[in-house]
Each structure stands twice: as structure tokens, then as C-alpha cells.
Amino acid sequence: MAKILVIDDEEMIRSLAERILQRDSHTVLTAETSANAISLFKEHSNSTDIILVDMLLDDMNGFDILSEIRKIAPNIPGVISSGNIYNDNDLPEDLKQNIYFLQKPYKASQLSELVNSILS
């Protein structure tokens, strides 16, 4: 199965996503800050398949984190999760491809289905 990096500053959301993804037999790495996320990704860049990132962290937004990660792995799929509504026009130019949006609050089935469709 896949290795997924979950980045969210809310412990409850991180653990929920981790449990959902582990139930689907994925390996999950978690980070609560952008610095921790980027460092973890650098360590595991060759084996990470998907990034799931909250749009609004305390120290950086999801777009900026994905842009930093994409300097290392330009084609890695990214899932931006947010309670706000976003559309493709909101995306920076370097993030126009291979980016998905997951509206919060989401159901376990929505996260599972999205990850499985990205992987297939």
C-alpha cells in the first residue's frame, strides 16, 4: 500500500486521518508544523506517495508547504483539506497539476475513496 504524509495542526484531525488511512493498510507519517512536515518529507521523499495537508496551519499555508515539497518531488500528488471553499483559480501556478481538494469536515469514506482514486 501507500505511504501518506498527513500535515495538520489539529491533533484530532491528524489522528482521525491516520486511523482512516491505516485501516486501509496505508503507512502514515504525521506532522503538525510546516517545518516538521518538510523535514519528514525530506527523510521519506523516496517512499512517500501522497501529501494530505490542511490549508491553514499556524505557521504556513498548505499551498506554501506543497510548493516546498514539490521542489524535492515535483510530481507528488497533494490533497488540500479545508473548511473553506477553494477553486482551481486559487491555486498557485506551480500547483495546478496533481492537486486534489477535500472539503472539511469529511467522512472516512470520502478520504478513503479520494486516496484510492489517486493511487489507481
WOCORBEL-V911002 format. One record per pair of residues at least 6 apart in sequence whose ideal C-beta (glycine too) atoms are under 8 Angstrom apart, sorted by the first residue. I is the first residue (numbers start at 0). J is the second residue. If there is no record, write none. Layout:
BEGIN
i j
I J
I J
END
This chain:
BEGIN
i j
0 23
0 24
0 25
0 26
1 25
1 26
1 48
1 49
1 114
1 118
2 25
2 26
2 27
2 28
2 43
2 46
2 47
2 48
3 20
3 25
3 26
3 27
3 28
3 47
3 48
3 49
3 50
3 51
3 114
4 27
4 28
4 29
4 30
4 36
4 39
4 40
4 43
4 47
4 49
4 50
4 51
5 13
5 16
5 17
5 20
5 27
5 28
5 29
5 30
5 51
6 29
6 30
6 31
6 33
6 36
6 50
6 51
6 52
6 53
6 56
6 61
6 64
7 13
7 16
7 29
7 31
7 51
7 52
7 53
7 56
7 80
8 31
8 32
8 53
8 56
8 57
9 53
10 31
12 53
12 80
12 103
13 29
13 31
14 29
16 27
16 29
16 51
16 110
17 27
17 29
19 107
19 110
19 111
20 27
20 110
20 111
20 114
21 27
22 107
23 111
23 114
23 115
25 114
28 39
28 43
28 47
30 36
30 39
31 56
32 56
32 57
32 58
33 56
33 58
33 59
33 63
33 64
33 67
34 58
36 52
36 64
36 68
37 64
37 67
37 68
40 47
40 50
40 68
40 71
40 72
41 71
44 71
44 72
47 72
47 75
48 75
48 76
48 118
49 75
49 76
49 77
49 78
49 114
49 117
49 118
50 64
50 65
50 68
50 75
50 76
50 77
50 78
51 77
51 78
51 80
51 101
51 110
51 114
52 61
52 64
52 65
52 77
52 78
52 79
52 80
53 61
53 80
53 81
54 60
54 61
54 62
54 79
54 80
54 81
54 83
54 85
55 61
55 81
55 83
56 64
61 77
61 79
61 80
61 81
62 79
62 90
62 91
62 94
65 77
65 79
65 94
65 98
66 91
66 93
66 94
68 75
68 77
69 75
69 77
69 93
69 94
74 96
74 97
75 97
76 97
76 98
76 99
76 117
77 94
77 97
77 98
77 99
78 98
78 99
78 100
78 101
78 113
78 114
78 117
79 85
79 98
79 99
79 100
79 101
80 100
80 101
80 102
80 103
80 105
81 100
81 102
81 103
82 102
82 103
82 104
84 102
85 100
87 95
90 98
99 113
99 117
101 109
101 110
101 113
END
